[in-house]
Amino acid sequence: MASASAPEPALTDFLLANKLAAPDEAARWTPLAGGVSSDLWRVDLPGRSLCVKRALARLRVAADWQAPVSRNAYEWAWMRFAAGHRPDSVPELLAHDAGAGLFAMAYLPPERYPVWKAQLLDGEVDLATAAAVGEVLGSLHTASAGDTALAAEFATDDNFNALRIEPYLLATAAAHPGLRDVLQDLADRTAATHLALVHGDVSPKNILVGPAQPVLLDAECAWYGDPAFDLAFCVNHLLLKSLVVRGRRAELLGCARVLAEAYFRRVDWEPRAALQARAASLLPALLLARVDGKSPVEYLTDDRHKLFVRTVASALLRAFAPTVEDVLDAWCTALNS
């Protein structure tokens, strides 16, 4: 296969071995923004395009953060699960090489599938999109809850610890000795909770606003664990964006509310109050982690905003809030004070 700017032979060999390209076809490889944990390419072939993703052993962050490349296989498995229940919620899956830690999927053009994060930061804030994200997430958690086969397949506690619990909760505890005990308790509780299949990175940067419904990407952290983590992780991003997107604060906070409401309407595997309490306690921990953990959010550059997050999140971690709505109310009150 002739190749224009191919990154390395092993990747072109992967396409050939899986009959995604012919030996006589020219392929153009274009690096995409794959985040901190993977390499991602758009591959243009005659009359068609696809994506190839490969996990990195060392993540692209300032702190030393390493994670097993086996997570690529779990991401593939999570996407296969999601495709079986909500086929429009993930790209079409094409081929996988577990040993090489890479897979191929359909390329979704940005003009039809814009990134939700880009829309939000541009001030394009739509309540219906947020509600749809909550509904899709809740439906996937519902479909996986109580499934012993999935629990065995996604017993990825080590991966989740390396990718989420340690860099978010425990690294933040090290940065805030006064909150060490409560953050350690949250880490322990999260690690010990195994109720549904968790995506682990439900962030607006990993959500495309598709013509039918939101499309979820980047399930490298997939783990059979605490679904409250996914909900808190996503709502967290909407709160942080409310600090920096001019003129759209009320709309972003509204998105956080309707996303949570749509999600909880799908919850039927446990008492909603129990899930509410876990999500509400994780939310301020994740807010603080995006300032002082190993993966600080890149758009929060104003020291006043960082201080606001530290102040509000610390207070919420010290004073139990029973529901996500209570956390949102406390955030709004602090914004307006």
Secondary structure in CASP SS format (residue, H / E / C, confidence):
PFRMAT SS
TARGET T0000
AUTHOR 0000-0000-0000
METHOD secondary structure of the structure
MODEL  1
M C 1.00
A C 1.00
S E 1.00
A E 1.00
S C 1.00
A C 1.00
P C 1.00
E C 1.00
P H 1.00
A H 1.00
L H 1.00
T H 1.00
D H 1.00
F H 1.00
L H 1.00
L H 1.00
A H 1.00
N C 1.00
K C 1.00
L C 1.00
A C 1.00
A C 1.00
P C 1.00
D C 1.00
E C 1.00
A C 1.00
A E 1.00
R E 1.00
W E 1.00
T E 1.00
P E 1.00
L E 1.00
A C 1.00
G C 1.00
G C 1.00
V C 1.00
S C 1.00
S E 1.00
D E 1.00
L E 1.00
W E 1.00
R E 1.00
V E 1.00
D E 1.00
L E 1.00
P C 1.00
G C 1.00
R E 1.00
S E 1.00
L E 1.00
C E 1.00
V E 1.00
K E 1.00
R E 1.00
A E 1.00
L C 1.00
A C 1.00
R E 1.00
L C 1.00
R C 1.00
V C 1.00
A C 1.00
A C 1.00
D C 1.00
W C 1.00
Q E 1.00
A C 1.00
P C 1.00
V C 1.00
S C 1.00
R H 1.00
N H 1.00
A H 1.00
Y H 1.00
E H 1.00
W H 1.00
A H 1.00
W H 1.00
M H 1.00
R H 1.00
F H 1.00
A H 1.00
A H 1.00
G H 1.00
H H 1.00
R C 1.00
P H 1.00
D H 1.00
S H 1.00
V C 1.00
P C 1.00
E C 1.00
L E 1.00
L E 1.00
A E 1.00
H E 1.00
D E 1.00
A C 1.00
G C 1.00
A C 1.00
G C 1.00
L E 1.00
F E 1.00
A E 1.00
M E 1.00
A E 1.00
Y C 1.00
L C 1.00
P C 1.00
P C 1.00
E C 1.00
R C 1.00
Y C 1.00
P C 1.00
V E 1.00
W H 1.00
K H 1.00
A H 1.00
Q H 1.00
L H 1.00
L H 1.00
D C 1.00
G C 1.00
E C 1.00
V C 1.00
D C 1.00
L H 1.00
A H 1.00
T H 1.00
A H 1.00
A H 1.00
A H 1.00
V H 1.00
G H 1.00
E H 1.00
V H 1.00
L H 1.00
G H 1.00
S H 1.00
L H 1.00
H H 1.00
T H 1.00
A H 1.00
S H 1.00
A C 1.00
G C 1.00
D C 1.00
T H 1.00
A H 1.00
L H 1.00
A H 1.00
A H 1.00
E H 1.00
F C 1.00
A C 1.00
T C 1.00
D H 1.00
D H 1.00
N H 1.00
F H 1.00
N H 1.00
A H 1.00
L H 1.00
R H 1.00
I H 1.00
E H 1.00
P H 1.00
Y H 1.00
L H 1.00
L H 1.00
A H 1.00
T H 1.00
A H 1.00
A H 1.00
A H 1.00
H C 1.00
P H 1.00
G H 1.00
L H 1.00
R H 1.00
D H 1.00
V H 1.00
L H 1.00
Q H 1.00
D H 1.00
L H 1.00
A H 1.00
D H 1.00
R H 1.00
T H 1.00
A H 1.00
A H 1.00
T C 1.00
H C 1.00
L C 1.00
A E 1.00
L E 1.00
V E 1.00
H C 1.00
G C 1.00
D C 1.00
V C 1.00
S C 1.00
P H 1.00
K H 1.00
N H 1.00
I E 1.00
L E 1.00
V E 1.00
G C 1.00
P C 1.00
A C 1.00
Q C 1.00
P E 1.00
V E 1.00
L E 1.00
L C 1.00
D C 1.00
A C 1.00
E C 1.00
C C 1.00
A C 1.00
W E 1.00
Y E 1.00
G E 1.00
D C 1.00
P H 1.00
A H 1.00
F H 1.00
D H 1.00
L H 1.00
A H 1.00
F H 1.00
C H 1.00
V H 1.00
N H 1.00
H H 1.00
L H 1.00
L H 1.00
L H 1.00
K H 1.00
S C 1.00
L C 1.00
V C 1.00
V C 1.00
R C 1.00
G C 1.00
R C 1.00
R H 1.00
A H 1.00
E H 1.00
L H 1.00
L H 1.00
G H 1.00
C H 1.00
A H 1.00
R H 1.00
V H 1.00
L H 1.00
A H 1.00
E H 1.00
A H 1.00
Y H 1.00
F H 1.00
R H 1.00
R C 1.00
V C 1.00
D C 1.00
W C 1.00
E C 1.00
P C 1.00
R H 1.00
A H 1.00
A H 1.00
L H 1.00
Q H 1.00
A H 1.00
R H 1.00
A H 1.00
A H 1.00
S H 1.00
L H 1.00
L H 1.00
P H 1.00
A H 1.00
L H 1.00
L H 1.00
L H 1.00
A H 1.00
R H 1.00
V H 1.00
D H 1.00
G C 1.00
K C 1.00
S C 1.00
P C 1.00
V C 1.00
E C 1.00
Y C 1.00
L C 1.00
T C 1.00
D C 1.00
D H 1.00
R H 1.00
H H 1.00
K H 1.00
L H 1.00
F H 1.00
V H 1.00
R H 1.00
T H 1.00
V H 1.00
A H 1.00
S H 1.00
A H 1.00
L H 1.00
L H 1.00
R H 1.00
A C 1.00
F C 1.00
A C 1.00
P C 1.00
T C 1.00
V H 1.00
E H 1.00
D H 1.00
V H 1.00
L H 1.00
D H 1.00
A H 1.00
W H 1.00
C H 1.00
T H 1.00
A H 1.00
L H 1.00
N H 1.00
S C 1.00
END
